[in-house]
């Protein structure tokens, strides 16, 4: 009887915890549908890393509205990161399967994450890799696909993504690297910004390596292949 009572108590606590988690996460996602995320876990983590290295605290970010972002910037992001962004509902199963297959035969891991998944990860989760984090990522991806528009997902994504040492979002990147607003970026400049996203702490759009130049060429090639982006 005692064991039965303890088991019921544990199950009740788990049930309440799940209800609380679902409720809080839904409210959080709905809140960010209308309010711009002020900071992310990655920004805070990078800030402490800078302090540990003896550098000043730095989070350079300037929010820019979706309609004010140059079309080439949006096209470059879709062309490089998620060409089916406007068609899928948060997950690209073919890309995930390809990533899993390649990772089984290569020491260098690649991702199959969509822009929606990357947005969920950047905004709501902590840096790192684990199955638990992946499960949370899938949950928040589902929520933003339900409660946000594709336009909002893209706007948030382009405003929080890491773009350099202490630099976040395309507006801050554009100002730092090209001394202009992200509303005025050319196709070439947008492609260069996107080309360094795999490792923005190592590469720079203003000092592109041969590899980055090649990535830029491929991104611009894919940009030309894209049809109209009807958000």
N, CA, C and O of each residue as an XYZ file, in Angstrom:
924
protein
N       0.823     -1.211      0.000
C       0.000      0.000      0.000
C       0.866      1.273      0.000
O       0.583      2.249     -0.694
N       1.935      1.212      0.815
C       2.816      2.389      0.881
C       3.491      2.632     -0.458
O       3.575      3.762     -0.939
N       3.979      1.524     -1.058
C       4.635      1.636     -2.361
C       3.669      2.165     -3.416
O       4.039      2.986     -4.255
N       2.435      1.686     -3.364
C       1.406      2.130     -4.312
C       1.139      3.623     -4.156
O       0.974      4.337     -5.144
N       1.098      4.087     -2.915
C       0.861      5.506     -2.662
C       2.010      6.366     -3.151
O       1.790      7.445     -3.702
N       3.250      5.892     -2.952
C       4.425      6.638     -3.413
C       4.444      6.717     -4.939
O       4.764      7.754     -5.521
N       4.090      5.580     -5.580
C       4.064      5.551     -7.047
C       3.044      6.534     -7.599
O       3.315      7.237     -8.572
N       1.863      6.582     -6.974
C       0.814      7.518     -7.417
C       1.270      8.956     -7.246
O       0.988      9.809     -8.088
N       1.985      9.228     -6.140
C       2.498     10.580     -5.890
C       3.523     10.976     -6.944
O       3.507     12.095     -7.456
N       4.417     10.038     -7.262
C       5.440     10.303     -8.281
C       4.791     10.572     -9.637
O       5.178     11.501    -10.346
N       3.800      9.749     -9.989
C       3.106      9.924    -11.270
C       2.364     11.259    -11.317
O       2.313     11.910    -12.361
N       1.796     11.658    -10.193
C       1.084     12.934    -10.119
C       2.052     14.099    -10.295
O       1.746     15.074    -10.982
N       3.238     13.988     -9.659
C       4.252     15.039     -9.788
C       4.732     15.149    -11.238
O       4.894     16.249    -11.765
N       4.957     13.991    -11.876
C       5.391     13.984    -13.279
C       4.329     14.613    -14.169
O       4.645     15.390    -15.070
N       3.066     14.273    -13.914
C       1.958     14.821    -14.698
C       1.877     16.333    -14.551
O       1.710     17.050    -15.537
N       1.994     16.818    -13.312
C       1.948     18.254    -13.068
C       3.138     18.968    -13.707
O       3.002     20.069    -14.240
N       4.310     18.323    -13.647
C       5.514     18.908    -14.252
C       5.350     19.030    -15.767
O       5.739     20.037    -16.359
N       4.775     18.005    -16.387
C       4.554     18.032    -17.834
C       3.562     19.124    -18.214
O       3.769     19.856    -19.182
N       2.482     19.224    -17.441
C       1.475     20.258    -17.705
C       2.091     21.644    -17.576
O       1.846     22.529    -18.396
N       2.906     21.817    -16.518
C       3.573     23.105    -16.296
C       4.534     23.422    -17.430
O       4.573     24.553    -17.914
N       5.313     22.426    -17.860
C       6.270     22.639    -18.941
C       5.560     23.026    -20.235
O       5.970     23.971    -20.909
N       4.510     22.310    -20.581
C       3.763     22.609    -21.804
C       3.169     24.008    -21.735
O       3.255     24.772    -22.696
N       2.571     24.341    -20.605
C       1.960     25.655    -20.454
C       2.965     26.790    -20.561
O       2.741     27.766    -21.277
N       4.091     26.652    -19.834
C       5.120     27.700    -19.847
C       5.734     27.847    -21.239
O       5.936     28.967    -21.708
N       6.031     26.730    -21.902
C       6.670     26.793    -23.222
C       5.735     27.416    -24.259
O       6.181     28.181    -25.114
N       4.448     27.096    -24.190
C       3.489     27.682    -25.130
C       3.382     29.191    -24.907
O       3.385     29.967    -25.862
N       3.288     29.601    -23.635
C       3.211     31.037    -23.324
C       4.476     31.754    -23.773
O       4.410     32.860    -24.308
N       5.631     31.123    -23.556
C       6.928     31.695    -23.952
C       6.976     31.922    -25.461
O       7.380     32.989    -25.924
N       6.565     30.917    -26.218
C       6.571     31.024    -27.683
C       5.582     32.087    -28.143
O       5.899     32.878    -29.032
N       4.396     32.118    -27.557
C       3.405     33.134    -27.919
C       3.911     34.538    -27.591
O       3.658     35.480    -28.341
N       4.617     34.678    -26.486
C       5.165     35.973    -26.087
C       6.164     36.481    -27.127
O       6.146     37.655    -27.498
N       7.038     35.579    -27.592
C       8.042     35.973    -28.578
C       7.465     36.118    -29.990
O       8.160     36.551    -30.910
N       6.224     35.761    -30.147
C       5.569     36.040    -31.431
C       5.407     37.549    -31.625
O       5.420     38.052    -32.748
N       5.255     38.255    -30.509
C       5.017     39.696    -30.561
C       6.170     40.522    -29.993
O       6.327     41.692    -30.340
N       6.975     39.917    -29.123
C       8.088     40.624    -28.484
C       9.411     40.035    -28.959
O       9.589     38.817    -28.972
N      10.333     40.903    -29.348
C      11.632     40.428    -29.843
C      12.478     39.875    -28.700
O      12.605     40.519    -27.659
N      13.057     38.687    -28.884
C      13.914     38.099    -27.834
C      15.066     39.049    -27.494
O      15.839     39.409    -28.383
N      15.199     39.460    -26.238
C      16.249     40.429    -25.876
C      17.647     39.836    -25.881
O      18.622     40.541    -26.146
N      17.754     38.529    -25.587
C      19.061     37.878    -25.499
C      18.854     36.374    -25.628
O      17.744     35.880    -25.432
N      19.912     35.648    -25.956
C      19.832     34.188    -26.029
C      20.882     33.573    -25.108
O      21.806     34.252    -24.659
N      20.725     32.270    -24.833
C      21.691     31.577    -23.988
C      23.088     31.617    -24.611
O      24.087     31.734    -23.901
N      23.153     31.519    -25.951
C      24.451     31.544    -26.621
C      25.137     32.888    -26.424
O      26.343     32.937    -26.179
N      24.383     33.978    -26.530
C      24.961     35.303    -26.333
C      25.564     35.433    -24.942
O      26.668     35.953    -24.783
N      24.834     34.956    -23.932
C      25.312     35.022    -22.554
C      26.545     34.142    -22.375
O      27.524     34.547    -21.748
N      26.485     32.932    -22.933
C      27.614     31.998    -22.842
C      28.863     32.583    -23.482
O      29.948     32.521    -22.905
N      28.710     33.157    -24.683
C      29.854     33.764    -25.372
C      30.395     34.962    -24.578
O      31.600     35.210    -24.554
N      29.497     35.687    -23.942
C      29.930     36.830    -23.144
C      30.838     36.400    -22.004
O      31.859     37.038    -21.746
N      30.470     35.317    -21.319
C      31.309     34.805    -20.231
C      32.621     34.239    -20.766
O      33.655     34.334    -20.105
N      32.580     33.647    -21.968
C      33.809     33.134    -22.576
C      34.777     34.283    -22.868
O      35.986     34.151    -22.677
N      34.233     35.411    -23.332
C      35.069     36.584    -23.593
C      35.704     37.074    -22.281
O      36.892     37.394    -22.241
N      34.909     37.127    -21.227
C      35.434     37.588    -19.935
C      36.527     36.656    -19.432
O      37.526     37.106    -18.872
N      36.332     35.345    -19.635
C      37.334     34.361    -19.206
C      38.637     34.525    -19.977
O      39.711     34.199    -19.471
N      38.536     35.039    -21.215
C      39.723     35.271    -22.046
C      40.328     36.649    -21.816
O      41.274     37.039    -22.501
N      39.782     37.386    -20.849
C      40.314     38.705    -20.536
C      39.776     39.812    -21.426
O      40.321     40.915    -21.430
N      38.727     39.544    -22.174
C      38.132     40.550    -23.056
C      36.949     41.220    -22.368
O      36.459     40.749    -21.342
N      36.499     42.333    -22.955
C      35.323     43.029    -22.439
C      34.061     42.247    -22.781
O      34.018     41.511    -23.767
N      33.038     42.418    -21.953
C      31.734     41.839    -22.252
C      31.199     42.497    -23.530
O      31.231     43.722    -23.651
N      30.715     41.705    -24.472
C      30.248     42.272    -25.727
C      29.088     41.473    -26.315
O      29.219     40.286    -26.613
N      27.958     42.145    -26.475
C      26.827     41.583    -27.224
C      26.352     42.685    -28.159
O      25.528     43.521    -27.788
N      26.878     42.673    -29.364
C      26.563     43.688    -30.360
C      25.417     43.181    -31.233
O      25.612     42.298    -32.068
N      24.227     43.738    -31.041
C      23.068     43.320    -31.829
C      22.142     44.517    -32.039
O      21.973     45.348    -31.147
N      21.558     44.592    -33.203
C      20.628     45.667    -33.543
C      19.450     45.054    -34.300
O      19.605     44.597    -35.433
N      18.289     45.047    -33.679
C      17.135     44.397    -34.298
C      16.686     45.167    -35.535
O      16.611     46.396    -35.525
N      16.390     44.430    -36.593
C      15.880     45.024    -37.821
C      14.630     44.257    -38.237
O      14.617     43.027    -38.216
N      13.588     44.979    -38.611
C      12.318     44.353    -38.971
C      12.452     43.540    -40.254
O      13.307     43.819    -41.095
N      11.613     42.552    -40.385
C      11.646     41.666    -41.551
C      11.577     42.451    -42.861
O      12.349     42.200    -43.787
N      10.643     43.403    -42.929
C      10.450     44.150    -44.179
C      11.634     45.049    -44.514
O      11.789     45.465    -45.663
N      12.465     45.351    -43.530
C      13.616     46.233    -43.763
C      14.877     45.464    -44.154
O      15.872     46.069    -44.556
N      14.843     44.144    -44.040
C      16.003     43.329    -44.422
C      16.019     43.169    -45.941
O      15.001     42.830    -46.543
N      17.164     43.409    -46.550
C      17.282     43.311    -48.004
C      16.887     41.912    -48.482
O      17.220     40.913    -47.845
N      16.184     41.853    -49.592
C      15.750     40.571    -50.150
C      16.918     39.608    -50.384
O      16.779     38.417    -50.107
N      18.076     40.087    -50.889
C      19.208     39.162    -51.076
C      19.632     38.467    -49.789
O      20.100     37.329    -49.832
N      19.477     39.131    -48.641
C      19.860     38.515    -47.369
C      18.944     37.344    -47.046
O      19.408     36.289    -46.613
N      17.655     37.527    -47.254
C      16.691     36.448    -47.005
C      16.921     35.301    -47.979
O      16.879     34.132    -47.596
N      17.166     35.642    -49.241
C      17.377     34.614    -50.266
C      18.661     33.831    -49.992
O      18.709     32.617    -50.193
N      19.687     34.525    -49.538
C      20.958     33.851    -49.250
C      20.783     32.862    -48.099
O      21.325     31.758    -48.138
N      20.027     33.261    -47.075
C      19.788     32.373    -45.937
C      19.043     31.115    -46.369
O      19.415     30.006    -45.985
N      18.001     31.287    -47.161
C      17.214     30.147    -47.646
C      18.057     29.283    -48.576
O      18.038     28.055    -48.479
N      18.798     29.928    -49.479
C      19.607     29.193    -50.454
C      20.674     28.338    -49.785
O      20.986     27.246    -50.260
N      21.231     28.826    -48.691
C      22.314     28.114    -48.025
C      21.825     27.134    -46.966
O      22.331     26.016    -46.865
N      20.837     27.557    -46.176
C      20.473     26.792    -44.987
C      19.255     25.896    -45.135
O      19.181     24.848    -44.494
N      18.292     26.292    -45.973
C      17.015     25.568    -45.945
C      16.172     25.955    -47.161
O      15.291     26.809    -47.069
N      16.450     25.322    -48.295
C      15.774     25.705    -49.529
C      14.296     25.350    -49.552
O      13.556     25.855    -50.396
N      13.857     24.498    -48.648
C      12.433     24.141    -48.563
C      11.740     24.853    -47.402
O      10.671     24.433    -46.958
N      12.346     25.919    -46.920
C      11.849     26.621    -45.739
C      10.369     26.978    -45.837
O       9.625     26.794    -44.873
N       9.940     27.478    -46.968
C       8.551     27.916    -47.125
C       7.588     26.762    -47.383
O       6.373     26.961    -47.410
N       8.118     25.571    -47.569
C       7.267     24.425    -47.901
C       7.077     23.448    -46.747
O       6.005     22.858    -46.611
N       8.098     23.269    -45.916
C       7.980     22.272    -44.850
C       7.307     22.869    -43.613
O       7.041     24.069    -43.546
N       7.044     22.006    -42.646
C       6.403     22.418    -41.395
C       7.379     22.307    -40.219
O       7.006     21.907    -39.116
N       8.618     22.666    -40.481
C       9.610     22.705    -39.424
C      10.727     21.698    -39.563
O      11.823     21.901    -39.042
N      10.450     20.589    -40.280
C      11.444     19.519    -40.394
C      11.584     19.079    -41.848
O      10.592     18.917    -42.559
N      12.826     18.887    -42.276
C      13.113     18.365    -43.607
C      13.644     16.949    -43.415
O      14.833     16.750    -43.166
N      12.749     15.965    -43.532
C      13.112     14.578    -43.242
C      14.198     14.052    -44.168
O      15.054     13.276    -43.743
N      14.171     14.466    -45.428
C      15.199     14.018    -46.375
C      16.575     14.533    -45.963
O      17.559     13.795    -46.018
N      16.642     15.799    -45.551
C      17.918     16.384    -45.113
C      18.419     15.700    -43.845
O      19.620     15.477    -43.687
N      17.494     15.367    -42.939
C      17.879     14.688    -41.695
C      18.434     13.302    -41.999
O      19.444     12.896    -41.422
N      17.773     12.567    -42.912
C      18.236     11.226    -43.288
C      19.616     11.276    -43.931
O      20.471     10.441    -43.637
N      19.837     12.261    -44.816
C      21.138     12.407    -45.462
C      22.226     12.723    -44.440
O      23.332     12.189    -44.516
N      21.901     13.605    -43.472
C      22.867     13.980    -42.440
C      23.244     12.771    -41.585
O      24.416     12.574    -41.263
N      22.248     11.968    -41.221
C      22.503     10.770    -40.416
C      23.389      9.795    -41.177
O      24.318      9.218    -40.612
N      23.098      9.613    -42.460
C      23.878      8.687    -43.286
C      25.331      9.146    -43.431
O      26.256      8.342    -43.313
N      25.523     10.440    -43.687
C      26.881     10.966    -43.844
C      27.652     10.916    -42.529
O      28.849     10.628    -42.518
N      26.965     11.199    -41.418
C      27.630     11.199    -40.117
C      28.083      9.808    -39.691
O      29.005      9.668    -38.887
N      27.434      8.783    -40.232
C      27.829      7.409    -39.922
C      29.125      7.014    -40.606
O      29.796      6.070    -40.187
N      29.479      7.749    -41.673
C      30.674      7.413    -42.437
C      31.723      8.525    -42.424
O      32.663      8.510    -43.219
N      31.555      9.486    -41.520
C      32.491     10.604    -41.472
C      32.716     11.047    -40.042
O      31.796     11.017    -39.225
N      33.945     11.460    -39.734
C      34.264     11.964    -38.412
C      33.769     13.397    -38.241
O      33.554     13.857    -37.120
N      33.588     14.106    -39.368
C      33.117     15.481    -39.331
C      31.590     15.487    -39.384
O      30.998     15.177    -40.417
N      30.959     15.841    -38.268
C      29.501     15.814    -38.194
C      28.888     16.982    -38.952
O      29.381     18.109    -38.893
N      27.793     16.691    -39.671
C      27.044     17.735    -40.348
C      25.612     17.715    -39.832
O      25.136     16.692    -39.340
N      24.937     18.838    -39.946
C      23.573     18.919    -39.449
C      22.556     18.892    -40.573
O      22.872     19.185    -41.726
N      21.330     18.535    -40.222
C      20.248     18.561    -41.198
C      19.139     19.468    -40.725
O      17.981     19.313    -41.115
N      19.503     20.428    -39.871
C      18.506     21.301    -39.253
C      17.959     22.330    -40.234
O      18.693     22.892    -41.046
N      16.660     22.561    -40.140
C      16.017     23.605    -40.927
C      16.220     24.958    -40.246
O      16.728     25.026    -39.127
N      15.824     26.020    -40.920
C      15.887     27.349    -40.315
C      14.983     27.400    -39.084
O      15.320     28.048    -38.093
N      13.848     26.725    -39.145
C      12.931     26.687    -37.996
C      13.599     26.013    -36.802
O      13.505     26.509    -35.680
N      14.275     24.886    -37.035
C      14.971     24.191    -35.955
C      16.101     25.038    -35.378
O      16.288     25.087    -34.163
N      16.852     25.702    -36.251
C      17.948     26.549    -35.788
C      17.421     27.722    -34.961
O      18.036     28.127    -33.974
N      16.265     28.262    -35.383
C      15.663     29.372    -34.636
C      15.230     28.907    -33.256
O      15.494     29.581    -32.260
N      14.566     27.755    -33.193
C      14.126     27.205    -31.904
C      15.319     26.973    -30.995
O      15.279     27.303    -29.810
N      16.377     26.404    -31.552
C      17.591     26.114    -30.785
C      18.238     27.393    -30.272
O      18.603     27.474    -29.099
N      18.384     28.388    -31.135
C      19.065     29.622    -30.766
C      18.294     30.429    -29.727
O      18.890     30.999    -28.813
N      16.973     30.478    -29.864
C      16.160     31.352    -29.019
C      15.807     30.717    -27.669
O      15.827     31.394    -26.641
N      15.487     29.435    -27.670
C      14.919     28.824    -26.467
C      15.845     27.867    -25.711
O      15.547     27.490    -24.577
N      16.961     27.473    -26.324
C      17.783     26.435    -25.709
C      19.220     26.872    -25.449
O      19.677     27.911    -25.927
N      19.896     26.062    -24.693
C      21.282     26.297    -24.317
C      22.225     25.692    -25.365
O      21.824     24.772    -26.078
N      23.466     26.183    -25.480
C      24.427     25.601    -26.428
C      24.802     24.180    -26.019
O      24.814     23.846    -24.834
N      25.105     23.359    -27.004
C      25.541     22.000    -26.713
C      24.853     20.973    -27.589
O      23.995     21.309    -28.406
N      25.239     19.714    -27.412
C      24.666     18.602    -28.175
C      24.260     17.489    -27.214
O      25.069     17.037    -26.404
N      23.017     17.052    -27.303
C      22.540     15.905    -26.528
C      21.176     15.508    -27.081
O      20.509     16.294    -27.754
N      20.775     14.273    -26.784
C      19.466     13.806    -27.247
C      18.337     14.561    -26.542
O      17.290     14.813    -27.137
N      18.551     14.920    -25.282
C      17.540     15.681    -24.547
C      17.336     17.042    -25.197
O      16.208     17.499    -25.381
N      18.456     17.682    -25.541
C      18.370     18.998    -26.188
C      17.687     18.891    -27.546
O      16.918     19.773    -27.928
N      17.966     17.816    -28.273
C      17.324     17.595    -29.569
C      15.812     17.435    -29.407
O      15.036     17.910    -30.237
N      15.407     16.765    -28.336
C      13.975     16.576    -28.082
C      13.303     17.921    -27.793
O      12.214     18.201    -28.294
N      13.967     18.749    -26.977
C      13.436     20.086    -26.706
C      13.402     20.923    -27.987
O      12.459     21.678    -28.222
N      14.434     20.777    -28.801
C      14.490     21.507    -30.073
C      13.306     21.147    -30.961
O      12.684     22.025    -31.560
N      12.997     19.863    -31.044
C      11.864     19.411    -31.854
C      10.558     19.986    -31.312
O       9.696     20.401    -32.087
N      10.406     20.012    -29.998
C       9.188     20.532    -29.374
C       9.010     22.022    -29.677
O       7.928     22.452    -30.077
N      10.075     22.804    -29.486
C       9.969     24.243    -29.732
C       9.840     24.548    -31.225
O       9.206     25.532    -31.606
N      10.438     23.709    -32.064
C      10.263     23.873    -33.518
C       8.800     23.704    -33.883
O       8.251     24.486    -34.659
N       8.176     22.689    -33.327
C       6.750     22.450    -33.569
C       5.914     23.641    -33.112
O       4.985     24.054    -33.807
N       6.242     24.190    -31.951
C       5.478     25.316    -31.411
C       5.611     26.572    -32.272
O       4.614     27.237    -32.553
N       6.838     26.902    -32.694
C       6.968     28.138    -33.487
C       6.345     27.974    -34.870
O       5.877     28.950    -35.457
N       6.334     26.757    -35.391
C       5.671     26.524    -36.671
C       4.157     26.673    -36.532
O       3.482     27.065    -37.483
N       3.624     26.361    -35.352
C       2.188     26.496    -35.110
C       1.797     27.943    -34.840
O       0.811     28.441    -35.384
N       2.581     28.616    -33.994
C       2.166     29.928    -33.509
C       2.811     31.116    -34.221
O       2.300     32.232    -34.132
N       3.918     30.897    -34.922
C       4.564     31.983    -35.651
C       4.334     31.816    -37.152
O       4.076     30.710    -37.628
N       4.427     32.905    -37.881
C       4.427     32.832    -39.340
C       5.840     32.549    -39.821
O       6.800     32.701    -39.065
N       5.971     32.138    -41.073
C       7.308     31.936    -41.646
C       8.084     33.254    -41.641
O       9.300     33.272    -41.453
N       7.370     34.336    -41.846
C       8.003     35.657    -41.832
C       8.622     35.940    -40.468
O       9.743     36.440    -40.376
N       7.877     35.615    -39.405
C       8.382     35.858    -38.050
C       9.570     34.954    -37.735
O      10.539     35.387    -37.112
N       9.491     33.697    -38.167
C      10.611     32.777    -37.942
C      11.873     33.307    -38.608
O      12.944     33.313    -38.002
N      11.747     33.748    -39.849
C      12.908     34.271    -40.573
C      13.429     35.553    -39.928
O      14.641     35.745    -39.826
N      12.529     36.427    -39.493
C      12.943     37.677    -38.855
C      13.746     37.407    -37.592
O      14.810     37.993    -37.393
N      13.238     36.517    -36.733
C      13.935     36.199    -35.492
C      15.271     35.524    -35.792
O      16.292     35.852    -35.188
N      15.253     34.587    -36.723
C      16.470     33.862    -37.099
C      17.584     34.817    -37.530
O      18.717     34.715    -37.060
N      17.255     35.731    -38.415
C      18.266     36.643    -38.951
C      18.715     37.693    -37.940
O      19.720     38.373    -38.151
N      17.975     37.825    -36.849
C      18.345     38.813    -35.832
C      19.097     38.238    -34.647
O      19.652     38.996    -33.851
N      19.133     36.913    -34.505
C      19.813     36.335    -33.338
C      21.022     35.482    -33.700
O      21.811     35.133    -32.823
N      21.180     35.142    -34.965
C      22.257     34.242    -35.361
C      23.627     34.865    -35.077
O      23.830     36.066    -35.254
N      24.557     34.019    -34.634
C      25.915     34.482    -34.323
C      26.651     34.843    -35.608
O      26.668     34.069    -36.565
N      27.263     36.039    -35.618
C      27.893     36.529    -36.840
C      29.356     36.926    -36.656
O      29.986     37.443    -37.578
N      29.886     36.684    -35.468
C      31.278     37.040    -35.198
C      31.500     37.074    -33.699
O      30.601     36.721    -32.936
N      32.661     37.487    -33.269
C      32.993     37.546    -31.848
C      32.184     38.656    -31.184
O      32.538     39.832    -31.272
N      31.092     38.273    -30.517
C      30.229     39.254    -29.864
C      29.261     39.941    -30.800
O      28.608     40.907    -30.404
N      29.149     39.473    -32.030
C      28.280     40.089    -33.040
C      27.130     39.144    -33.357
O      27.350     37.973    -33.668
N      25.894     39.655    -33.278
C      24.719     38.808    -33.487
C      23.704     39.503    -34.386
O      23.399     40.683    -34.212
N      23.191     38.746    -35.348
C      22.180     39.276    -36.250
C      22.779     39.963    -37.462
O      23.909     40.450    -37.430
N      21.996     39.992    -38.535
C      22.516     40.507    -39.808
C      22.712     42.019    -39.804
O      23.547     42.532    -40.549
N      21.957     42.741    -38.979
C      22.139     44.193    -38.952
C      23.486     44.550    -38.324
O      24.231     45.366    -38.865
N      23.789     43.943    -37.195
C      25.083     44.194    -36.545
C      26.222     43.731    -37.441
O      27.257     44.392    -37.530
N      26.028     42.581    -38.114
C      27.063     42.062    -39.016
C      27.279     43.002    -40.182
O      28.418     43.295    -40.544
N      26.204     43.473    -40.769
C      26.304     44.372    -41.912
C      26.999     45.677    -41.536
O      27.823     46.193    -42.291
N      26.658     46.206    -40.354
C      27.272     47.451    -39.890
C      28.761     47.254    -39.616
O      29.581     48.102    -39.970
N      29.107     46.125    -38.981
C      30.505     45.863    -38.626
C      31.373     45.569    -39.837
O      32.499     46.057    -39.929
N      30.855     44.772    -40.769
C      31.683     44.292    -41.877
C      31.606     45.160    -43.140
O      32.586     45.280    -43.876
N      30.436     45.762    -43.384
C      30.279     46.526    -44.631
C      29.867     47.975    -44.399
O      29.672     48.724    -45.357
N      29.731     48.379    -43.132
C      29.413     49.761    -42.775
C      28.149     50.262    -43.455
O      28.092     51.388    -43.949
N      27.151     49.413    -43.470
C      25.845     49.770    -44.032
C      24.769     48.946    -43.355
O      25.070     47.957    -42.687
N      23.523     49.343    -43.521
C      22.420     48.598    -42.933
C      22.157     47.312    -43.715
O      22.483     47.219    -44.898
N      21.571     46.334    -43.050
C      21.203     45.088    -43.727
C      20.132     45.311    -44.775
O      19.875     44.436    -45.602
N      19.511     46.467    -44.748
C      18.510     46.801    -45.770
C      19.167     47.145    -47.101
O      18.502     47.173    -48.137
N      20.484     47.410    -47.075
C      21.188     47.827    -48.290
C      22.197     46.802    -48.795
O      22.991     47.112    -49.684
N      22.183     45.608    -48.256
C      23.148     44.587    -48.659
C      22.956     44.146    -50.108
O      21.828     43.981    -50.573
N      24.062     43.960    -50.809
C      24.015     43.437    -52.173
C      23.948     41.909    -52.124
O      24.080     41.314    -51.054
N      23.745     41.281    -53.271
C      23.709     39.821    -53.341
C      25.045     39.227    -52.900
O      25.080     38.244    -52.160
N      26.128     39.821    -53.352
C      27.462     39.330    -53.021
C      27.742     39.447    -51.528
O      28.259     38.512    -50.918
N      27.403     40.586    -50.940
C      27.640     40.796    -49.514
C      26.783     39.856    -48.662
O      27.254     39.309    -47.665
N      25.531     39.677    -49.060
C      24.640     38.770    -48.327
C      25.172     37.344    -48.381
O      25.169     36.634    -47.376
N      25.623     36.934    -49.547
C      26.159     35.576    -49.701
C      27.426     35.387    -48.858
O      27.644     34.311    -48.301
N      28.251     36.420    -48.763
C      29.464     36.338    -47.941
C      29.123     36.211    -46.458
O      29.756     35.445    -45.732
N      28.120     36.965    -46.016
C      27.700     36.888    -44.619
C      27.231     35.472    -44.282
O      27.594     34.917    -43.245
N      26.428     34.902    -45.166
C      25.906     33.554    -44.937
C      27.018     32.510    -45.039
O      26.989     31.499    -44.338
N      27.990     32.754    -45.904
C      29.067     31.779    -46.139
C      29.874     31.477    -44.885
O      30.435     30.388    -44.762
N      29.942     32.432    -43.944
C      30.753     32.216    -42.736
C      29.948     31.636    -41.573
O      30.512     31.392    -40.506
N      28.652     31.412    -41.749
C      27.809     30.948    -40.644
C      28.250     29.631    -40.005
O      28.043     29.454    -38.805
N      28.844     28.706    -40.749
C      29.284     27.475    -40.077
C      30.281     27.716    -38.948
O      30.322     26.952    -37.983
N      31.086     28.777    -39.062
C      32.071     29.071    -38.015
C      32.402     30.573    -38.019
O      33.476     30.972    -38.469
N      31.479     31.397    -37.517
C      31.669     32.855    -37.567
C      32.785     33.367    -36.657
O      33.212     34.513    -36.794
N      33.263     32.533    -35.732
C      34.376     32.957    -34.880
C      35.719     32.736    -35.566
O      36.739     33.286    -35.153
N      35.703     31.926    -36.614
C      36.941     31.617    -37.345
C      37.043     32.418    -38.639
O      38.122     32.892    -38.994
N      35.925     32.571    -39.340
C      35.921     33.226    -40.650
C      35.289     34.616    -40.584
O      34.545     34.931    -39.655
N      35.596     35.432    -41.576
C      35.051     36.790    -41.641
C      34.637     37.114    -43.076
O      35.337     36.743    -44.019
N      33.500     37.805    -43.253
C      33.067     38.180    -44.598
C      34.006     39.167    -45.291
O      34.037     39.242    -46.519
N      34.775     39.926    -44.496
C      35.653     40.932    -45.104
C      37.037     40.373    -45.418
O      37.809     41.005    -46.139
N      37.357     39.195    -44.884
C      38.631     38.541    -45.197
C      38.359     37.084    -45.575
O      38.811     36.161    -44.897
N      37.615     36.891    -46.667
C      37.204     35.530    -47.032
C      38.361     34.679    -47.528
O      39.173     35.128    -48.338
N      38.428     33.471    -47.046
C      39.423     32.515    -47.530
C      38.961     31.968    -48.879
O      37.862     32.278    -49.339
N      39.793     31.167    -49.498
C      39.413     30.532    -50.761
C      38.170     29.662    -50.555
O      37.284     29.611    -51.408
N      38.123     28.987    -49.415
C      36.978     28.133    -49.106
C      35.697     28.953    -48.978
O      34.647     28.549    -49.478
N      35.782     30.105    -48.310
C      34.606     30.961    -48.140
C      34.175     31.558    -49.481
O      32.981     31.701    -49.743
N      35.134     31.902    -50.316
C      34.808     32.407    -51.648
C      34.054     31.345    -52.448
O      33.116     31.653    -53.184
N      34.474     30.106    -52.292
C      33.789     29.010    -52.989
C      32.380     28.825    -52.440
O      31.439     28.609    -53.204
N      32.229     28.908    -51.125
C      30.897     28.817    -50.524
C      30.003     29.947    -51.014
O      28.824     29.741    -51.299
N      30.578     31.141    -51.109
C      29.823     32.290    -51.617
C      29.334     32.021    -53.039
O      28.186     32.317    -53.372
N      30.207     31.459    -53.874
C      29.840     31.143    -55.261
C      28.674     30.163    -55.297
O      27.733     30.351    -56.069
N      28.725     29.123    -54.476
C      27.663     28.121    -54.450
C      26.353     28.707    -53.937
O      25.278     28.388    -54.447
N      26.450     29.570    -52.919
C      25.251     30.198    -52.367
C      24.587     31.100    -53.406
O      23.366     31.078    -53.561
N      25.385     31.886    -54.110
C      24.831     32.772    -55.135
C      24.214     31.966    -56.283
O      23.219     32.377    -56.880
N      24.816     30.823    -56.579
C      24.275     29.936    -57.605
C      22.902     29.415    -57.185
O      21.972     29.369    -57.991
N      22.785     29.025    -55.919
C      21.498     28.560    -55.401
C      20.477     29.693    -55.297
O      19.279     29.466    -55.466
N      20.942     30.898    -55.023
C      20.043     32.063    -54.958
C      19.365     32.294    -56.301
O      18.185     32.638    -56.367
N      20.134     32.099    -57.373
C      19.568     32.292    -58.719
C      18.549     31.206    -59.052
O      17.618     31.438    -59.822
N      18.727     30.028    -58.473
C      17.820     28.913    -58.761
C      16.500     29.030    -58.010
O      15.485     28.477    -58.436
N      16.517     29.758    -56.882
C      15.314     29.867    -56.083
C      14.202     30.596    -56.837
O      14.449     31.541    -57.586
N      13.003     30.141    -56.623
C      11.868     30.866    -57.168
C      11.545     32.045    -56.262
O      12.337     32.374    -55.380
N      10.408     32.681    -56.459
C      10.025     33.814    -55.591
C       9.801     33.358    -54.160
O       9.243     32.286    -53.926
N      10.233     34.166    -53.205
C      10.027     33.856    -51.804
C       8.751     34.555    -51.338
O       8.779     35.727    -50.961
N       7.653     33.841    -51.366
C       6.359     34.405    -50.999
C       6.052     34.143    -49.526
O       5.398     33.160    -49.177
N       6.538     35.046    -48.668
C       6.290     34.893    -47.242
C       4.850     35.267    -46.914
O       4.445     35.203    -45.753
